[in-house]
């Protein structure tokens, strides 16, 4: 009897630009897929998709679901899963280009012990310094088990997703941290160099990056509710306000003539910056200058701090930066 091919369901939440979504779908259609059938479920909040879906469907099945504007990206992912049929499921952002071997290289890594796998990020051709920096940060720890994974490219079995309870629909950002940590309660999360992806929508300009970080930071505190916080996460919550308020209080104390307190404040701020810059200098490729790294954290820390403050005083909109 001929063995039935395994099926993988790719679930892609989408809003806004279609050109990157087309590139994402093209990369899926070009995957090596020996003995694996592919279906793609796009869950879009656009009123209509304007590209030729049929032209991309010659060797994969594509379904389109139109979601209400008010729902979160988690709800889009859960809705896509509910319509999927694959025994293996992949969650992709709508701006991801996968290497040809993404599926065939990552699928064998799913075992009784390893419940979730993700490929490493690689920079695009002619990448800006900021994109290279972001890529280096993503790859700080590779070919090892990790505490959480970003939601850009995730592969797991259907049973693992069901056991996790799905993505947390009350969160607008940071939902991937919460979800992957829940999966981590079942087994290992593995970040693998066996394959790779390019984040087509990666931050390329510093001002745009800062705007996005303000938005991303607004679910910082909400994401802490009801989950265990690993030791490795604490610095990401502590460092931005220490740096930002250190500078703010330094200016305030100097204005009030309180020079000792001002000096201590600026010392705390510079110490945090030095630790993070020093760490990334060790990780970074020769293409990255120390000035670029300082500029990144000098904007990233205040943006994250402001985003966290905004998250406390006003609800975050679900229809932005999707």
C-alpha positions in Angstrom: 0.0 0.0 0.0 1.4 3.4 -0.9 2.1 5.6 2.1 0.1 8.8 2.2 2.2 11.9 2.0 2.5 14.0 5.1 0.8 17.4 5.0 2.1 20.7 6.3 -0.2 23.7 6.8 1.4 27.1 6.5 -0.6 29.8 8.4 0.1 33.4 7.5 -1.6 36.3 9.3 -1.5 39.4 7.0 -2.4 43.1 6.9 -1.3 45.8 4.5 1.4 45.4 1.9 1.0 42.6 -0.5 4.4 42.6 -2.3 6.1 40.9 0.7 3.2 38.4 1.1 3.7 37.5 -2.6 7.5 37.0 -1.9 6.6 34.8 1.1 4.2 32.7 -0.9 6.8 32.3 -3.7 9.4 31.0 -1.3 6.9 28.5 0.0 6.1 27.3 -3.5 9.8 26.8 -4.2 10.4 24.7 -1.1 11.9 21.2 -1.4 9.0 19.1 -0.3 9.8 15.4 -0.8 6.8 13.4 0.4 5.2 16.5 2.0 2.0 18.1 0.7 1.6 21.8 1.4 -1.4 24.0 2.0 -1.2 27.7 2.7 -3.9 29.6 4.7 -3.7 33.3 4.5 -5.7 35.1 7.2 -5.8 38.7 6.0 -7.4 41.9 7.4 -7.2 43.5 4.0 -10.6 43.9 2.4 -9.3 42.3 -0.8 -6.1 40.8 -2.1 -5.1 42.1 -5.5 -2.4 39.7 -6.7 -3.0 36.6 -8.8 -3.4 33.8 -6.2 -3.9 31.2 -8.9 -0.4 32.0 -10.4 1.2 31.0 -7.1 -1.0 27.9 -6.6 0.5 25.6 -9.3 2.0 23.2 -6.8 0.5 24.3 -3.4 -3.0 24.8 -2.2 -3.8 28.4 -1.1 -6.9 29.3 1.0 -7.7 32.9 1.9 -9.7 33.9 5.0 -10.8 37.5 5.5 -10.6 38.4 9.2 -12.3 41.4 11.0 -10.1 44.5 11.5 -10.4 44.4 15.3 -8.9 41.0 15.9 -5.3 40.5 17.0 -2.6 38.7 15.1 -3.0 35.8 17.6 -6.6 35.5 16.7 -5.7 35.5 13.0 -3.2 32.6 13.6 -5.8 30.7 15.7 -8.4 31.2 13.0 -6.0 29.9 10.3 -5.2 26.8 12.4 -8.9 26.0 12.9 -9.2 25.8 9.1 -6.0 23.8 8.5 -5.7 20.1 8.0 -2.0 19.3 8.1 -0.5 17.0 10.8 2.4 19.5 10.8 1.8 23.3 11.0 4.0 26.2 10.2 3.4 29.8 11.3 5.0 32.5 9.2 4.8 36.2 9.2 3.8 37.7 5.9 7.3 39.1 5.1 9.4 36.0 5.3 11.4 34.4 2.5 12.3 30.8 3.3 15.4 28.9 2.2 14.6 26.0 -0.2 15.3 23.4 2.4 13.3 25.0 5.2 10.7 22.2 5.5 12.9 19.2 4.7 15.6 20.3 7.1 13.4 21.3 10.0 10.8 18.6 9.9 13.2 15.8 11.1 14.1 17.9 14.1 10.6 17.6 15.6 10.8 14.7 18.1 9.2 13.6 21.3 11.7 15.9 23.1 11.7 18.8 20.6 8.3 20.3 20.1 9.0 23.5 18.2 11.8 24.5 15.8 12.8 27.6 14.0 15.4 28.4 11.3 18.0 31.2 11.8 17.7 34.6 10.2 20.1 35.7 7.5 20.4 39.2 6.2 19.2 40.1 2.7 21.6 41.1 -0.1 22.8 44.7 0.3 21.4 44.8 3.8 21.6 48.1 5.8 23.8 48.2 8.9 20.6 48.1 11.0 19.3 45.0 9.3 22.7 43.3 9.8 22.6 44.3 13.5 19.1 42.9 13.9 20.1 39.6 12.3 23.2 39.3 14.6 20.9 39.8 17.6 18.5 37.2 16.4 21.4 34.7 16.1 23.0 35.3 19.5 22.3 31.6 20.4 22.0 29.0 17.6 21.8 25.2 17.4 20.6 25.0 21.0 17.4 24.9 23.0 16.0 28.3 23.9 13.4 29.7 26.3 11.3 31.3 23.6 11.2 31.9 19.8 10.0 34.8 17.7 6.9 34.0 15.7 8.3 34.7 12.2 8.9 31.1 11.4 7.7 28.3 13.6 7.2 24.6 12.8 5.5 22.1 15.1 3.1 19.2 15.0 -0.7 19.7 15.1 -0.9 17.9 18.5 1.7 20.3 20.0 -0.3 23.3 18.9 -3.5 21.9 20.3 -1.8 21.0 23.6 -0.5 24.6 23.9 -4.0 26.1 23.9 -3.2 28.4 20.9 -1.9 31.9 20.7 -3.0 34.4 23.4 -5.6 36.5 21.7 -5.7 39.2 24.4 -2.1 40.4 23.5 -1.4 42.6 20.5 2.4 42.2 20.7 4.7 39.8 22.5 2.2 37.1 21.8 4.9 34.9 20.4 6.9 35.0 23.6 3.9 33.8 25.6 2.9 31.1 23.1 6.3 29.6 22.6 6.9 29.5 26.3 3.7 27.5 26.7 4.9 25.1 24.1 8.2 24.9 26.0 6.3 23.4 28.9 5.8 20.3 26.7 9.3 20.0 25.5 12.3 21.7 23.8 12.3 24.8 21.6 15.2 24.6 19.1 16.8 27.4 17.0 18.5 25.7 14.1 21.1 26.6 11.5 19.9 23.6 9.4 17.9 26.2 7.4 17.4 29.9 7.2 15.0 32.7 6.3 15.3 36.4 5.3 13.0 38.8 7.2 12.0 41.0 4.2 10.3 43.5 6.5 13.3 43.8 8.9 14.0 47.3 10.2 16.4 49.1 7.8 16.2 52.7 9.1 16.7 53.8 12.7 13.8 56.1 13.0 11.3 53.5 11.7 12.9 51.0 14.1 12.2 53.3 17.0 8.6 53.9 16.0 8.0 50.1 15.8 9.7 49.5 19.2 7.3 52.0 20.8 4.5 50.0 19.4 6.0 46.6 20.4 6.7 47.8 23.9 3.1 48.5 24.7 2.4 44.8 25.5 5.5 44.4 27.6 3.8 44.3 30.9 0.6 42.5 29.7 2.8 39.7 28.4 4.0 38.9 31.9 0.6 38.0 33.3 0.1 34.4 34.0 3.5 33.0 32.9 6.9 32.2 34.4 9.6 34.7 33.6 13.0 33.2 32.8 16.1 34.8 34.2 17.3 35.6 30.6 14.2 37.8 30.1 14.7 40.1 33.1 17.4 42.3 31.5 15.2 43.1 28.5 12.6 44.5 30.9 15.0 46.3 33.2 17.7 47.7 30.9 15.5 50.1 28.8 14.0 52.0 31.8 17.3 52.1 33.7 19.0 53.7 30.7 16.2 56.0 29.8 15.4 57.2 33.3 19.1 57.4 34.2 19.5 60.0 31.5 16.3 61.8 32.4 17.1 62.0 36.1 20.7 63.0 35.4 19.5 66.1 33.5 17.0 66.8 36.3 19.5 66.4 39.1 22.1 68.6 37.4 19.5 71.3 36.9 18.7 71.1 40.6 22.4 71.3 41.5 22.3 67.7 42.9 25.6 66.7 41.2 26.2 63.5 43.1 22.8 62.1 42.3 23.2 63.3 38.7 26.6 61.5 38.4 25.1 58.3 39.8 22.2 58.5 37.3 24.4 59.0 34.3 26.7 56.2 35.5 23.8 53.8 35.7 22.7 54.8 32.2 26.1 54.5 30.7 26.8 51.2 32.4 23.7 49.6 30.9 24.6 50.9 27.5 28.2 49.7 27.8 27.1 46.2 28.8 24.7 45.8 25.9 27.1 47.4 23.3 30.0 45.3 24.5 27.9 42.1 24.2 26.9 42.9 20.7 30.4 44.0 19.6 31.5 40.4 20.5 28.7 38.9 18.5 28.7 41.3 15.5 30.2 40.8 12.1 33.0 43.1 10.9 30.3 44.9 8.9 29.0 46.5 12.0 30.7 49.5 13.6 30.5 50.3 17.3 28.9 53.6 16.5 26.0 51.8 14.7 25.5 49.6 17.8 25.6 52.6 20.2 23.1 54.4 18.0 20.8 51.3 18.0 20.6 51.0 21.7 20.5 54.8 22.2 17.2 54.7 20.3 15.9 51.2 21.2 16.0 51.7 25.0 14.0 55.0 25.1 11.5 53.7 22.5 10.9 50.5 24.5 10.5 52.5 27.7 8.0 54.9 26.2 6.1 52.0 24.7 5.8 50.4 28.1 4.5 53.6 29.6 2.0 54.0 26.8 0.8 50.4 27.4 -0.1 51.4 30.9 -2.1 54.5 30.0 -3.9 53.7 26.8 -5.0 50.5 24.9 -2.9 49.5 22.0 -4.6 49.4 18.6 -4.6 46.0 16.9 -4.5 47.3 13.3 -1.0 48.8 13.3 2.4 47.4 12.3 1.1 44.0 11.4 
